[in-house]
């Protein structure tokens, strides 16, 4: 099976990967499955509430991966790309980016309609997609990591976040 992903606006083919029955992408090069990505719609509308700690080697979360799911908390480390609508309308309340997180891109409406109260973005983030945090009724605080260099915040990123009262963009260029 050929797997293509979009990273840094380039379509890249992953070799030696296979999609299992749950939509998870595994590396089969060494005969031992290693989870490197969560596929499109893999956990969409899963109605079990969970706290999700992603494995260190996970590199991407595809479009709609947790759309409408009951996942409540997620910890992210080496995920580079979070796809469009990845957590849209889920029951997500908390996103924890580890201090070493390598996330560079958050897709269109990736966290739209979730129940998160605060977002502290990782250091290497480069772009926030259109409406990425829109319609989050509980979102109160938004912080860009103090060591990040330049982050593009696209249109409607925080649209209809009526509780948003703290935005820390000090010394940041907003594009």
VEXKOL-394495 format. One record per atom (N, C-alpha, C): residue in one letter; chain; x, z, y. Coordinates in steps of 0.02 Angstrom, whole numbers, plus 50000, padded with zeros to 5 digits. Atoms other than C-alpha are relative to their C-alpha. Layout:
# VEXKOL-394495
ATOM  type  mol     c1     c3     c2
ATOM     A    A      X      Z      Y
...
# end
This chain:
# VEXKOL-394495
ATOM  type  mol     c1     c3     c2
ATOM     X    A  50042  50000  49941
ATOM     X    A  50000  50000  50000
ATOM     X    A  50044  50000  50062
ATOM     X    A  49964  49999  49937
ATOM     X    A  50064  49958  50172
ATOM     X    A  49962  50043  50050
ATOM     X    A  50030  49955  49951
ATOM     X    A  50032  50087  50307
ATOM     X    A  50030  49983  50068
ATOM     X    A  49978  50014  49932
ATOM     X    A  50040  50045  50491
ATOM     X    A  49977  50056  50045
ATOM     X    A  50018  49950  49951
ATOM     X    A  50042  50171  50631
ATOM     X    A  50020  49976  50069
ATOM     X    A  49984  50017  49932
ATOM     X    A  50047  50157  50819
ATOM     X    A  50039  50059  50030
ATOM     X    A  49958  49950  49968
ATOM     X    A  50190  50254  50898
ATOM     X    A  50034  49968  50060
ATOM     X    A  49968  50025  49939
ATOM     X    A  50252  50231  51076
ATOM     X    A  49981  49928  50015
ATOM     X    A  50028  50067  49987
ATOM     X    A  50140  50077  51095
ATOM     X    A  50029  49945  49956
ATOM     X    A  49974  50049  50047
ATOM     X    A  50227  49991  50949
ATOM     X    A  49967  50013  49932
ATOM     X    A  50027  49993  50067
ATOM     X    A  50147  49957  50782
ATOM     X    A  50060  50001  49952
ATOM     X    A  49944  49993  50047
ATOM     X    A  50265  50017  50646
ATOM     X    A  49974  50005  49929
ATOM     X    A  50020  49997  50070
ATOM     X    A  50254  49993  50459
ATOM     X    A  50040  50054  49965
ATOM     X    A  49966  49949  50039
ATOM     X    A  50294  50140  50346
ATOM     X    A  50007  49974  49929
ATOM     X    A  49987  50023  50068
ATOM     X    A  50373  50094  50180
ATOM     X    A  49999  50058  49951
ATOM     X    A  49998  49949  50052
ATOM     X    A  50350  50192  50019
ATOM     X    A  49949  50055  50009
ATOM     X    A  50051  49949  49989
ATOM     X    A  50192  50283  50072
ATOM     X    A  49936  49979  49966
ATOM     X    A  50062  50013  50035
ATOM     X    A  50027  50298  49984
ATOM     X    A  49946  50046  50028
ATOM     X    A  50056  49960  49978
ATOM     X    A  49856  50359  50038
ATOM     X    A  49965  50029  49938
ATOM     X    A  50034  49971  50058
ATOM     X    A  49782  50483  49916
ATOM     X    A  49925  50002  50011
ATOM     X    A  50073  50002  49997
ATOM     X    A  49596  50510  49883
ATOM     X    A  49971  50040  50058
ATOM     X    A  50024  49961  49943
ATOM     X    A  49582  50634  50028
ATOM     X    A  50020  49969  50067
ATOM     X    A  49981  50033  49939
ATOM     X    A  49653  50512  50156
ATOM     X    A  50066  50025  50028
ATOM     X    A  49936  49975  49977
ATOM     X    A  49821  50599  50167
ATOM     X    A  50055  49951  49980
ATOM     X    A  49946  50045  50015
ATOM     X    A  49977  50495  50177
ATOM     X    A  50060  50038  49973
ATOM     X    A  49945  49965  50034
ATOM     X    A  50116  50546  50059
ATOM     X    A  50059  49953  49991
ATOM     X    A  49940  50038  50012
ATOM     X    A  50295  50488  50042
ATOM     X    A  50016  50003  49926
ATOM     X    A  49988  50002  50071
ATOM     X    A  50328  50432  49865
ATOM     X    A  50070  49974  49984
ATOM     X    A  49933  50028  50011
ATOM     X    A  50508  50374  49887
ATOM     X    A  50041  50043  49952
ATOM     X    A  49961  49955  50043
ATOM     X    A  50580  50526  49797
ATOM     X    A  49960  50025  49941
ATOM     X    A  50045  49980  50055
ATOM     X    A  50439  50539  49668
ATOM     X    A  49966  50067  50010
ATOM     X    A  50033  49936  49985
ATOM     X    A  50385  50703  49748
ATOM     X    A  49960  49989  50064
ATOM     X    A  50040  50012  49940
ATOM     X    A  50238  50686  49869
ATOM     X    A  50018  50049  50057
ATOM     X    A  49986  49962  49939
ATOM     X    A  50281  50744  50044
ATOM     X    A  49951  49977  50052
ATOM     X    A  50051  50018  49951
ATOM     X    A  50140  50747  50170
ATOM     X    A  50034  49983  50067
ATOM     X    A  49971  50019  49935
ATOM     X    A  50193  50650  50326
ATOM     X    A  49946  49982  50051
ATOM     X    A  50053  50017  49953
ATOM     X    A  50024  50608  50402
ATOM     X    A  49932  50016  49971
ATOM     X    A  50069  49989  50020
ATOM     X    A  49839  50644  50396
ATOM     X    A  49962  49938  50021
ATOM     X    A  50031  50064  49988
ATOM     X    A  49741  50483  50380
ATOM     X    A  49934  50002  50037
ATOM     X    A  50062  50009  49963
ATOM     X    A  49591  50417  50473
ATOM     X    A  49941  50030  49962
ATOM     X    A  50060  49968  50027
ATOM     X    A  49433  50520  50442
ATOM     X    A  50013  50046  49940
ATOM     X    A  49983  49960  50059
ATOM     X    A  49525  50626  50312
ATOM     X    A  49958  50063  49994
ATOM     X    A  50039  49938  50002
ATOM     X    A  49432  50786  50359
ATOM     X    A  49940  49997  50047
ATOM     X    A  50057  50007  49955
ATOM     X    A  49293  50716  50468
ATOM     X    A  49939  50035  49970
ATOM     X    A  50062  49965  50017
ATOM     X    A  49137  50824  50463
ATOM     X    A  50006  50049  49942
ATOM     X    A  49992  49947  50051
ATOM     X    A  49212  50949  50339
ATOM     X    A  49972  50063  50031
ATOM     X    A  50038  49944  49972
ATOM     X    A  49101  51100  50364
ATOM     X    A  50026  50069  49980
ATOM     X    A  49970  49936  50016
ATOM     X    A  49218  51237  50304
ATOM     X    A  50046  50021  50056
ATOM     X    A  49958  49976  49945
ATOM     X    A  49296  51342  50442
ATOM     X    A  50068  50021  49975
ATOM     X    A  49932  49985  50024
ATOM     X    A  49484  51351  50423
ATOM     X    A  50048  50007  50059
ATOM     X    A  49942  49999  49956
ATOM     X    A  49644  51394  50513
ATOM     X    A  50051  49955  49966
ATOM     X    A  49958  50051  50030
ATOM     X    A  49763  51250  50485
ATOM     X    A  50071  50005  50025
ATOM     X    A  49929  50002  49983
ATOM     X    A  49952  51267  50483
ATOM     X    A  50028  49938  49967
ATOM     X    A  49976  50063  50026
ATOM     X    A  50026  51096  50466
ATOM     X    A  50071  50006  49974
ATOM     X    A  49931  49997  50027
ATOM     X    A  50183  51068  50361
ATOM     X    A  50051  49975  50051
ATOM     X    A  49946  50018  49953
ATOM     X    A  50348  51049  50454
ATOM     X    A  50013  49925  50002
ATOM     X    A  49983  50070  50003
ATOM     X    A  50370  50869  50397
ATOM     X    A  49943  49953  50022
ATOM     X    A  50056  50041  49978
ATOM     X    A  50199  50808  50459
ATOM     X    A  50017  49967  50066
ATOM     X    A  49980  50037  49941
ATOM     X    A  50228  50671  50588
ATOM     X    A  49942  49974  50042
ATOM     X    A  50056  50026  49961
ATOM     X    A  50056  50607  50638
ATOM     X    A  49933  50022  49972
ATOM     X    A  50070  49987  50017
ATOM     X    A  49871  50645  50638
ATOM     X    A  49963  49938  50024
ATOM     X    A  50031  50064  49984
ATOM     X    A  49772  50483  50632
ATOM     X    A  49933  50008  50038
ATOM     X    A  50064  50001  49965
ATOM     X    A  49615  50434  50728
ATOM     X    A  49946  50033  49957
ATOM     X    A  50058  49969  50032
ATOM     X    A  49460  50538  50685
ATOM     X    A  50016  50047  49942
ATOM     X    A  49979  49962  50059
ATOM     X    A  49558  50644  50560
ATOM     X    A  49958  50064  49990
ATOM     X    A  50039  49939  50005
ATOM     X    A  49460  50804  50599
ATOM     X    A  49936  49996  50042
ATOM     X    A  50060  50012  49959
ATOM     X    A  49314  50728  50696
ATOM     X    A  49941  50040  49973
ATOM     X    A  50060  49962  50018
ATOM     X    A  49166  50848  50693
ATOM     X    A  50011  50053  49946
ATOM     X    A  49987  49951  50053
ATOM     X    A  49251  50966  50571
ATOM     X    A  49994  50072  50026
ATOM     X    A  50005  49929  49982
ATOM     X    A  49244  51156  50570
ATOM     X    A  50067  50035  50003
ATOM     X    A  49934  49969  49993
ATOM     X    A  49432  51183  50584
ATOM     X    A  50000  50040  50065
ATOM     X    A  50003  49956  49942
ATOM     X    A  49452  51330  50705
ATOM     X    A  50066  50008  50036
ATOM     X    A  49935  49990  49969
ATOM     X    A  49638  51346  50735
ATOM     X    A  50051  49956  49966
ATOM     X    A  49949  50044  50028
ATOM     X    A  49787  51231  50713
ATOM     X    A  50067  50017  50031
ATOM     X    A  49931  49990  49977
ATOM     X    A  49975  51257  50726
ATOM     X    A  50038  49935  49988
ATOM     X    A  49966  50065  50001
ATOM     X    A  50078  51102  50767
ATOM     X    A  50074  50009  50014
ATOM     X    A  49928  49998  49987
ATOM     X    A  50266  51079  50754
ATOM     X    A  50028  49930  50010
ATOM     X    A  49967  50064  49996
ATOM     X    A  50335  50906  50716
ATOM     X    A  49954  49940  50004
ATOM     X    A  50047  50055  49992
ATOM     X    A  50179  50801  50741
ATOM     X    A  50016  49963  50065
ATOM     X    A  49981  50040  49941
ATOM     X    A  50234  50661  50858
ATOM     X    A  49938  49970  50032
ATOM     X    A  50058  50038  49975
ATOM     X    A  50067  50571  50875
ATOM     X    A  49935  50032  49976
ATOM     X    A  50068  49977  50016
ATOM     X    A  49890  50641  50882
ATOM     X    A  49953  49944  50020
ATOM     X    A  50040  50060  49990
ATOM     X    A  49768  50498  50864
ATOM     X    A  49937  50010  50042
ATOM     X    A  50062  50000  49962
ATOM     X    A  49612  50452  50959
ATOM     X    A  49945  50037  49962
ATOM     X    A  50057  49963  50027
ATOM     X    A  49463  50568  50929
ATOM     X    A  50019  50046  49942
ATOM     X    A  49975  49962  50058
ATOM     X    A  49571  50669  50806
ATOM     X    A  49960  50064  49987
ATOM     X    A  50037  49937  50008
ATOM     X    A  49478  50833  50837
ATOM     X    A  49934  50000  50039
ATOM     X    A  50059  50005  49958
ATOM     X    A  49332  50771  50941
ATOM     X    A  49940  50035  49968
ATOM     X    A  50061  49964  50021
ATOM     X    A  49175  50880  50929
ATOM     X    A  50010  50045  49939
ATOM     X    A  49989  49952  50054
ATOM     X    A  49257  50996  50804
ATOM     X    A  49990  50070  50028
ATOM     X    A  50008  49930  49980
ATOM     X    A  49242  51185  50809
ATOM     X    A  50067  50032  50020
ATOM     X    A  49932  49977  49983
ATOM     X    A  49426  51198  50860
ATOM     X    A  49998  50047  50061
ATOM     X    A  49997  49950  49947
ATOM     X    A  49457  51354  50966
ATOM     X    A  50071  50010  50027
ATOM     X    A  49932  49985  49980
ATOM     X    A  49646  51366  50972
ATOM     X    A  50049  49949  49972
ATOM     X    A  49946  50045  50020
ATOM     X    A  49793  51245  50969
ATOM     X    A  50065  50034  50017
ATOM     X    A  49935  49968  49990
ATOM     X    A  49965  51321  50946
ATOM     X    A  50055  49948  49990
ATOM     X    A  49942  50042  50007
ATOM     X    A  50114  51210  50982
ATOM     X    A  50060  50046  49996
ATOM     X    A  49938  49960  50005
ATOM     X    A  50275  51289  50919
ATOM     X    A  50047  49980  50056
ATOM     X    A  49953  50014  49945
ATOM     X    A  50415  51299  51047
ATOM     X    A  50043  49939  49987
ATOM     X    A  49959  50058  50018
ATOM     X    A  50507  51161  50953
ATOM     X    A  49958  49938  49988
ATOM     X    A  50046  50056  50014
ATOM     X    A  50355  51045  50943
ATOM     X    A  50026  49935  50030
ATOM     X    A  49975  50066  49979
ATOM     X    A  50396  50860  50955
ATOM     X    A  49944  49952  50019
ATOM     X    A  50057  50042  49982
ATOM     X    A  50224  50794  51004
ATOM     X    A  50014  49962  50065
ATOM     X    A  49989  50041  49941
ATOM     X    A  50241  50648  51126
ATOM     X    A  49935  49969  50025
ATOM     X    A  50061  50035  49980
ATOM     X    A  50065  50575  51128
ATOM     X    A  49938  50034  49973
ATOM     X    A  50066  49976  50019
ATOM     X    A  49888  50643  51127
ATOM     X    A  49951  49944  50017
ATOM     X    A  50043  50059  49993
ATOM     X    A  49760  50505  51101
ATOM     X    A  49936  50011  50040
ATOM     X    A  50064  50001  49964
ATOM     X    A  49597  50461  51188
ATOM     X    A  49951  50049  49967
ATOM     X    A  50051  49951  50021
ATOM     X    A  49469  50602  51175
ATOM     X    A  50021  50041  49938
ATOM     X    A  49975  49966  50060
ATOM     X    A  49579  50687  51044
ATOM     X    A  49971  50070  49992
ATOM     X    A  50026  49931  50004
ATOM     X    A  49515  50862  51086
ATOM     X    A  49933  50006  50038
ATOM     X    A  50062  50000  49963
ATOM     X    A  49355  50813  51177
ATOM     X    A  49945  50036  49962
ATOM     X    A  50057  49966  50030
ATOM     X    A  49205  50925  51146
ATOM     X    A  50018  50059  49955
ATOM     X    A  49980  49942  50041
ATOM     X    A  49306  51064  51062
ATOM     X    A  49987  50065  50038
ATOM     X    A  50013  49934  49970
ATOM     X    A  49294  51251  51098
ATOM     X    A  50064  50034  50023
ATOM     X    A  49937  49971  49979
ATOM     X    A  49474  51277  51153
ATOM     X    A  49994  50033  50069
ATOM     X    A  50002  49964  49936
ATOM     X    A  49504  51399  51296
ATOM     X    A  50063  49989  50041
ATOM     X    A  49936  50009  49964
ATOM     X    A  49685  51362  51339
ATOM     X    A  50042  49947  49965
ATOM     X    A  49953  50048  50026
ATOM     X    A  49810  51221  51317
ATOM     X    A  50067  50010  50034
ATOM     X    A  49932  49998  49975
ATOM     X    A  49997  51246  51336
ATOM     X    A  50036  49942  49965
ATOM     X    A  49973  50061  50029
ATOM     X    A  50074  51075  51310
ATOM     X    A  50072  50008  49978
ATOM     X    A  49931  49996  50024
ATOM     X    A  50235  51050  51212
ATOM     X    A  50048  49965  50048
ATOM     X    A  49947  50024  49956
ATOM     X    A  50399  51007  51297
ATOM     X    A  50009  49925  50002
ATOM     X    A  49984  50071  50003
ATOM     X    A  50416  50827  51240
ATOM     X    A  49941  49954  50012
ATOM     X    A  50060  50040  49990
ATOM     X    A  50240  50769  51279
ATOM     X    A  50011  49950  50057
ATOM     X    A  49993  50054  49951
ATOM     X    A  50238  50602  51372
ATOM     X    A  49934  49975  50026
ATOM     X    A  50064  50027  49976
ATOM     X    A  50056  50551  51380
ATOM     X    A  49940  50036  49970
ATOM     X    A  50064  49972  50019
ATOM     X    A  49882  50623  51374
ATOM     X    A  49948  49945  50009
ATOM     X    A  50047  50055  49999
ATOM     X    A  49750  50494  51331
ATOM     X    A  49937  50013  50041
ATOM     X    A  50062  49996  49961
ATOM     X    A  49588  50458  51423
ATOM     X    A  49953  50050  49968
ATOM     X    A  50050  49951  50023
ATOM     X    A  49466  50602  51409
ATOM     X    A  50025  50047  49945
ATOM     X    A  49972  49962  50056
ATOM     X    A  49584  50695  51291
ATOM     X    A  49971  50070  49994
ATOM     X    A  50027  49932  50002
ATOM     X    A  49515  50866  51339
ATOM     X    A  49932  50004  50035
ATOM     X    A  50064  50002  49965
ATOM     X    A  49349  50812  51415
ATOM     X    A  49946  50038  49961
ATOM     X    A  50058  49966  50030
ATOM     X    A  49188  50906  51383
ATOM     X    A  50017  50061  49958
ATOM     X    A  49981  49937  50034
ATOM     X    A  49275  51066  51328
ATOM     X    A  49970  50057  50042
ATOM     X    A  50036  49952  49958
ATOM     X    A  49152  51198  51391
ATOM     X    A  50036  50066  50010
ATOM     X    A  49965  49936  49995
ATOM     X    A  49270  51346  51362
ATOM     X    A  50070  49995  50028
ATOM     X    A  49931  50009  49976
ATOM     X    A  49433  51271  51427
ATOM     X    A  50009  50030  50069
ATOM     X    A  49988  49965  49937
ATOM     X    A  49499  51385  51564
ATOM     X    A  50070  49987  50028
ATOM     X    A  49931  50007  49978
ATOM     X    A  49688  51358  51571
ATOM     X    A  50035  49940  49969
ATOM     X    A  49962  50058  50021
ATOM     X    A  49799  51206  51561
ATOM     X    A  50070  50006  50028
ATOM     X    A  49930  49990  49979
ATOM     X    A  49990  51221  51567
ATOM     X    A  50043  49945  49971
ATOM     X    A  49949  50047  50023
ATOM     X    A  50124  51087  51557
ATOM     X    A  50064  50040  49989
ATOM     X    A  49939  49963  50017
ATOM     X    A  50281  51154  51472
ATOM     X    A  50051  49995  50058
ATOM     X    A  49954  49996  49943
ATOM     X    A  50408  51209  51603
ATOM     X    A  50060  49953  49995
ATOM     X    A  49942  50044  50008
ATOM     X    A  50546  51098  51529
ATOM     X    A  49982  49927  49990
ATOM     X    A  50017  50070  50009
ATOM     X    A  50447  50938  51512
ATOM     X    A  50018  49961  50062
ATOM     X    A  49976  50039  49944
ATOM     X    A  50508  50797  51620
ATOM     X    A  49944  49961  50035
ATOM     X    A  50052  50040  49969
ATOM     X    A  50363  50678  51649
ATOM     X    A  49943  49990  49950
ATOM     X    A  50059  50007  50043
ATOM     X    A  50187  50677  51578
ATOM     X    A  49949  49957  50037
ATOM     X    A  50053  50041  49971
ATOM     X    A  50058  50543  51610
ATOM     X    A  49933  50029  49977
ATOM     X    A  50067  49974  50015
ATOM     X    A  49882  50616  51620
ATOM     X    A  49951  49945  50019
ATOM     X    A  50044  50056  49988
ATOM     X    A  49756  50475  51601
ATOM     X    A  49931  50021  50025
ATOM     X    A  50067  49991  49971
ATOM     X    A  49581  50456  51673
ATOM     X    A  49957  50047  49957
ATOM     X    A  50050  49957  50031
ATOM     X    A  49447  50585  51634
ATOM     X    A  50028  50051  49951
ATOM     X    A  49967  49955  50048
ATOM     X    A  49572  50695  51541
ATOM     X    A  49964  50067  49995
ATOM     X    A  50033  49935  49999
ATOM     X    A  49477  50853  51593
ATOM     X    A  49929  49995  50026
ATOM     X    A  50067  50012  49976
ATOM     X    A  49309  50779  51636
ATOM     X    A  49950  50049  49969
ATOM     X    A  50054  49955  50021
ATOM     X    A  49165  50902  51627
ATOM     X    A  50025  50065  49967
ATOM     X    A  49974  49935  50023
ATOM     X    A  49275  51053  51589
ATOM     X    A  49984  50050  50056
ATOM     X    A  50027  49961  49944
ATOM     X    A  49172  51167  51700
ATOM     X    A  50032  50068  50008
ATOM     X    A  49968  49934  49996
ATOM     X    A  49268  51328  51661
ATOM     X    A  50074  49996  50019
ATOM     X    A  49929  50009  49985
ATOM     X    A  49440  51255  51700
ATOM     X    A  50017  50028  50068
ATOM     X    A  49984  49968  49936
ATOM     X    A  49512  51369  51834
ATOM     X    A  50074  50008  50012
ATOM     X    A  49928  49993  49991
ATOM     X    A  49700  51365  51806
ATOM     X    A  50035  49939  49971
ATOM     X    A  49962  50059  50020
ATOM     X    A  49807  51208  51801
ATOM     X    A  50071  50008  50027
ATOM     X    A  49930  49991  49979
ATOM     X    A  49996  51229  51805
ATOM     X    A  50037  49935  49991
ATOM     X    A  49963  50063  49999
ATOM     X    A  50079  51065  51852
ATOM     X    A  50061  50005  50046
ATOM     X    A  49946  49989  49953
ATOM     X    A  50214  51141  51959
ATOM     X    A  50062  49958  49982
ATOM     X    A  49941  50043  50007
ATOM     X    A  50360  51021  51983
ATOM     X    A  49991  49944  49950
ATOM     X    A  50014  50055  50047
ATOM     X    A  50276  50889  51875
ATOM     X    A  49975  49940  50039
ATOM     X    A  50026  50061  49972
ATOM     X    A  50243  50709  51917
ATOM     X    A  49937  49981  49961
ATOM     X    A  50063  50019  50032
ATOM     X    A  50063  50663  51880
ATOM     X    A  49989  49926  50013
ATOM     X    A  50007  50072  49993
ATOM     X    A  50038  50478  51846
ATOM     X    A  49932  49976  49979
# end
